[in-house]
Amino acid sequence: FTVPVVSSGNSSMLFLMARGASCAAVSTALSDGDLSTPGAMLQHRASLKEDDGRFWKSAARVSGAWPAAWQSGLIYDFNNIRLNLQPAKGIFKDMWDGMQVGYPRVVVAESSMDYLTLSYGNMDLAKRLFFGLFRDAIAVNVPCVHEDGQPNLVCVDGSVGGTPPCWGGPFITALSIYRRSGDKQWLEALYPKMGAYIEFWTTNRSLTGGYSSARCSWEGGADDEPRWGWKQT
């Protein structure tokens, strides 16, 4: 881009970004969006700054004798999670944790850790999105999926997989959020969904003696682990 700037002057440029399966889809998203004019973009940016200010007024901070890098680390973590929150789209009725900007998808393990962290900055939002993780799932085991419901994790036998209760600590997240918020109504709504989730694992992924297992390496969190066999990834 060429931006002409007069001597001793200044200039600015606004960029609008959109995602799509093709260039045509991106163009359509840009033209149909609410931010297709500079004025709308400036207004949206002002709204985002206000939201950012509200977040940091209540967000936890690390202070005192902690090294500066550790204090900054929590800030980076908060911002990384917030930047990866995707708008309601496809099968998701509310915002959702895309985990990665370039390849957004829902994964119980990573989202559980992200929402636990987010709860120390915005408890109400964390409760809402953690509940949505289970509410909007395409199956009780909460498979890893993209926004259109397309599974991201399919084992060699065709099983649509998701991450297990031991990976990412979803029950630890639920317990921590409840203990700090005391929101029984939220817990009562979440309980049957998480109950069905754990029941799936105890019924379909347990070995003799009650030991937990997984159908393939991706599902167990040991991605590409040779003991599963190369075709099990």
BELTA-V315481 format. One record per run of one state. SS is the DSSP state (alpha for helix, beta for strand, coil for the rest). FROM is the first residue (numbers start at 0). TO is the last residue. If there is no record, write none. Layout:
SS;FROM;TO
SS;FROM;TO
//
This chain:
coil;0;21
alpha;22;31
coil;32;36
alpha;37;57
coil;58;66
alpha;67;82
coil;83;83
beta;84;85
coil;86;87
beta;88;88
coil;89;90
beta;91;91
coil;92;94
beta;95;96
coil;97;104
beta;105;105
coil;106;106
alpha;107;117
coil;118;121
alpha;122;134
coil;135;143
beta;144;144
coil;145;149
beta;150;150
coil;151;152
beta;153;153
coil;154;158
beta;159;159
coil;160;168
alpha;169;180
coil;181;182
alpha;183;203
coil;204;204
beta;205;205
coil;206;210
beta;211;211
coil;212;215
alpha;216;219
coil;220;224
alpha;225;227
coil;228;228
alpha;229;231
coil;232;232
//
